[in-house]
């Protein structure tokens, strides 16, 4: 049996600056790959999750279990990200559980990211439609990974960003 490791880390300013540096390395790699093919690579979660945690003062889980982050109340937080500001397709585990769902929406051209609280916990999330006939719960019951466009949920419910990360300036705009 594999060990389950939960290892929460406070993202301080020095780590945030380093993650911003890594972002530009990833962006260069992504642009090089896109010069060979039409499809790039999504932003690594190690970058997006740490940026979100710094911006919202959350603890980042660098362990193997227990969500992507937690807050001061111990809430289990799931963080999803897209590197295409106008489109996304987020995939969820069949047994995903969370108290709060956050979304990192990157504008790679202008080097900023908006962070949204989607407003669903794991139970209310299960009621969302994946297609015309099935919900997230239906997909999970079949052991399938539900895939949703979180930007559509943001637009449908008029959700506003909690904050914006200016990656060049390395600051948070609330």
C-alpha positions as CSV (number, residue, x, y, z in Angstrom):
1,X,0.0,0.0,0.0
2,X,1.4,3.4,-1.0
3,X,1.9,6.0,1.7
4,X,-0.4,9.0,1.6
5,X,1.5,12.2,2.2
6,X,-0.1,15.5,2.9
7,X,2.6,18.2,3.1
8,X,1.3,21.8,3.3
9,X,3.6,24.7,2.5
10,X,3.2,28.4,3.0
11,X,4.1,30.2,-0.3
12,X,6.2,33.2,0.7
13,X,7.3,36.1,-1.5
14,X,10.6,34.4,-2.4
15,X,8.9,31.3,-3.6
16,X,6.3,33.4,-5.5
17,X,9.1,35.3,-7.3
18,X,10.8,31.9,-8.2
19,X,7.5,30.5,-9.5
20,X,7.1,33.7,-11.7
21,X,10.6,33.0,-13.1
22,X,9.6,29.4,-13.8
23,X,6.4,30.6,-15.5
24,X,8.6,32.5,-18.1
25,X,10.7,29.4,-18.6
26,X,7.5,27.3,-19.2
27,X,6.2,30.0,-21.6
28,X,9.4,29.9,-23.7
29,X,9.2,26.1,-23.9
30,X,5.5,26.3,-24.7
31,X,6.1,28.8,-27.5
32,X,8.9,26.7,-28.9
33,X,6.6,23.6,-28.9
34,X,3.8,25.5,-30.6
35,X,6.2,26.5,-33.4
36,X,6.3,22.8,-34.3
37,X,2.7,21.9,-33.7
38,X,-0.6,23.7,-33.1
39,X,-1.1,22.4,-29.6
40,X,0.9,23.7,-26.7
41,X,1.3,22.4,-23.2
42,X,-1.0,23.5,-20.3
43,X,0.6,25.5,-17.5
44,X,2.1,23.0,-14.9
45,X,0.1,22.8,-11.8
46,X,3.2,23.4,-9.7
47,X,3.2,26.9,-11.1
48,X,-0.5,27.7,-11.1
49,X,-1.3,26.2,-7.7
50,X,1.6,28.1,-6.0
51,X,0.5,31.4,-7.6
52,X,-3.1,30.9,-6.4
53,X,-1.9,30.0,-2.9
54,X,0.3,33.1,-2.7
55,X,-2.5,35.4,-4.0
56,X,-5.1,34.0,-1.6
57,X,-2.9,33.2,1.4
58,X,-3.6,29.4,1.1
59,X,-1.3,26.5,2.1
60,X,-0.2,24.5,-1.0
61,X,-0.2,20.8,-0.7
62,X,2.9,19.4,-2.3
63,X,2.0,15.9,-1.0
64,X,0.2,13.1,-2.7
65,X,-3.2,13.3,-1.2
66,X,-5.6,15.8,0.3
67,X,-6.5,18.4,-2.4
68,X,-4.3,21.0,-4.0
69,X,-4.5,23.5,-1.1
70,X,-6.1,24.3,2.2
71,X,-7.2,27.5,4.0
72,X,-6.9,28.5,7.7
73,X,-10.1,26.6,8.4
74,X,-8.8,23.3,6.9
75,X,-11.1,23.4,3.9
76,X,-10.1,21.1,1.0
77,X,-9.4,23.2,-2.1
78,X,-9.2,22.0,-5.7
79,X,-7.4,24.3,-8.1
80,X,-7.9,24.1,-11.9
81,X,-6.1,26.1,-14.5
82,X,-6.1,27.0,-18.2
83,X,-3.4,28.6,-20.2
84,X,-5.9,29.7,-22.9
85,X,-7.9,32.6,-21.5
86,X,-10.8,32.2,-23.8
87,X,-11.3,28.4,-23.6
88,X,-10.8,25.5,-21.2
89,X,-11.6,21.9,-20.6
90,X,-11.0,20.8,-17.0
91,X,-10.9,17.2,-16.1
92,X,-11.8,15.9,-12.6
93,X,-11.1,12.6,-10.9
94,X,-14.1,10.2,-10.6
95,X,-13.7,10.4,-6.8
96,X,-12.8,14.1,-6.5
97,X,-13.8,15.7,-3.2
98,X,-13.4,19.4,-2.3
99,X,-14.9,22.1,-0.2
100,X,-14.0,24.9,-2.6
101,X,-13.1,25.0,-6.4
102,X,-10.8,27.7,-7.6
103,X,-9.9,28.5,-11.2
104,X,-6.6,30.0,-12.5
105,X,-7.3,31.7,-15.9
106,X,-4.1,32.7,-17.6
107,X,-3.8,35.4,-20.3
108,X,-0.4,34.3,-21.7
109,X,-0.2,37.2,-24.2
110,X,-0.4,39.8,-21.4
111,X,1.2,37.7,-18.6
112,X,-1.6,38.0,-16.1
113,X,-4.0,35.5,-14.5
114,X,-7.4,36.0,-13.0
115,X,-8.4,33.7,-10.1
116,X,-12.0,32.7,-9.6
117,X,-13.9,31.0,-6.9
118,X,-16.4,28.9,-8.9
119,X,-18.7,28.7,-5.9
120,X,-19.3,25.0,-5.7
121,X,-18.3,22.5,-3.2
122,X,-17.9,18.8,-4.1
123,X,-21.6,18.0,-3.5
124,X,-23.1,20.8,-5.5
125,X,-20.5,20.3,-8.2
126,X,-21.9,16.8,-8.8
127,X,-25.2,18.3,-10.0
128,X,-23.6,20.1,-12.9
129,X,-24.3,18.8,-16.4
130,X,-21.4,17.3,-18.3
131,X,-23.6,16.9,-21.4
132,X,-27.3,17.0,-22.3
133,X,-28.2,13.8,-20.4
134,X,-25.5,13.3,-17.7
135,X,-24.2,15.1,-14.6
136,X,-20.8,15.0,-13.0
137,X,-22.3,12.5,-10.5
138,X,-23.4,10.2,-13.4
139,X,-19.9,10.2,-14.8
140,X,-18.3,9.6,-11.4
141,X,-20.7,6.6,-10.8
142,X,-19.4,5.1,-14.0
143,X,-15.8,5.6,-13.0
144,X,-15.3,8.2,-15.7
145,X,-13.5,11.5,-15.5
146,X,-16.0,14.3,-15.9
147,X,-14.8,17.2,-18.1
148,X,-16.3,20.6,-17.9
149,X,-15.6,24.1,-19.3
150,X,-15.3,26.2,-16.2
151,X,-15.3,29.4,-18.3
152,X,-18.9,28.6,-19.3
153,X,-19.8,28.4,-15.6
154,X,-18.1,31.7,-14.9
155,X,-20.0,33.3,-17.8
156,X,-23.4,31.7,-16.9
157,X,-23.3,32.8,-13.3
158,X,-21.5,36.1,-13.8
159,X,-18.7,35.1,-11.5
160,X,-16.1,37.9,-11.0
161,X,-12.4,37.2,-10.3
162,X,-11.2,37.3,-6.7
163,X,-8.0,38.9,-7.9
164,X,-5.5,39.2,-10.7
165,X,-1.9,38.2,-10.7
166,X,0.4,40.5,-12.6
167,X,3.2,38.0,-13.4
168,X,5.6,40.6,-14.9
169,X,5.2,43.0,-11.9
170,X,5.0,40.0,-9.5
171,X,2.1,41.5,-7.6
172,X,-1.5,40.7,-6.7
173,X,-4.3,43.1,-7.8
174,X,-7.4,42.7,-5.6
